[in-house]
């Protein structure tokens, strides 16, 4: 029973964090547009490839979290993007998010690593197939 609870809560956490990253990636690509994002990254001294890399990681690795696939890779990439955000956009704002600080990307980086290396537990594909067994960690 303890394994089941742990696996379900890990799935819920992966869903929440994955959707959050996908939403931020979609915001860059579909709402703001990459021209504006590239310009914004450029104002911070970053090359255009950094904007495209960030959007791609948020979308693809966010989906990987949701699906429970390639978790260590997804966790590392998402954490790296968040550490980059901390040092390029948020460090000067102090700690608290309300002041533009690094609190939120720091939490996302830590949670991404934790989810990436905690094992997949239940995956959406297993649940949709009606399998009750958990995926081996």
N, C-alpha and C positions, 0 to 999 in steps of 0.2 A: 504494500500500500504506500509506503514512504517513497519508493521509486516512482510510482504512478503520480503522486502529488508533485514530486520534483520535476518530472518530465512534462507534466501539464503546465506548471508555472514557468518552466523554461520556454515552452512553446508560446505561452502568452507574452513573455518578455521579448522573445524574438519577433513576434507579430508587432508589438508596440514599437520597438526600436526600428524594425525593418520598414514599417509604414512611415515612421518619422523621417528616415533617410530618403525613402522614395519620394515623399512629399517635397523635401528640400531639393532633390534632384529634378523633380518635375517643375518646381518653381523656377529653377534656373533655365531649363530647356523650354518648357511650354508656356510659362506665364511671363517671366521677365524677358526671355529671349537671350540666346547666347551672346549676341552682339553687346547687349548691356552688361552681361556678366563678365565677358572678356574685358570690357572697358573698366568695370569696377575692379577686377583683379589687377588690371594694368595700373590703376591709380595707387595700388598697394605695392607696385614694383614687381608684379608677377607676370610671367609670360602667358600668352593665350593658351598654351597647352595645359597650364595649371587649372584654368577654368574648365576646360573640357574634361580633364582627368577627374576633377572633383565631381562634376555632374555625373560622369559615367560611373564612378565608384559608388556614389550615393544611390544611383538607380540599380546597378547590377548587384552590388554587394548587399544592398537593402533587400533585394529580392532573394538573394541567397540565404539571408537570415530567415526570412519568412519560410522558405522551402526547406531549410535545414540542410543545405548542401554547401560543400566547400567552406565550412564554418571557420576554420583557422585562418584561411586566406581572407575571407570576408572581414573577420574581426580585425586582422592586422591592417588591411587597407582602410577600413573605416576609421580605426584609431589614428592611423597616419594622417588622414585627411583632417581629422579633428585637431591633432597636434599642430598641423600646418595652420589651421584656422586660429588656434590660440596664439601662435607666434606672429602671424601676419595681420590679424584683425582685432584680436581681443585683449592681448596682454596689457596694452596701454590703458584699458578701461578698468583695471583692478580685478578683483575676484567676482563681484556680484553681476549677474546678468542684467539686472535693472540699470546698471551703470555702463552697459556695453562690455562687461568683463568676460572672463574666460570660464565662469562657472558651468554653463550649459555645455560647451564643447568638451570640457574636462570630464563631465559626467558621461557624455556620449562616448568618449574615447575609452574610459574605464569599463563601461558596460559592454561596449563592442568587443573588447578583449576578453572579458569574462564569458560572454556568450559564445565567442569564437572557440574557446578552449574548454568549455564545459560539456561538450558532447551533444549530439543532436537530440537525444531523448526521443520524444514523439515528433514525427514530421507530418506536415500537411498531407503529403502523398500517402503515407501509411494510414492516416485517419480517413482520407477520402476512399481508400480501397477497403475500409472496414477492418483493417488489421488491428488487433488489440495488443499485439506484442510491440515492445519498444525496440527501437533501433539500438544496436550495441554501441556503447560509448567508446 
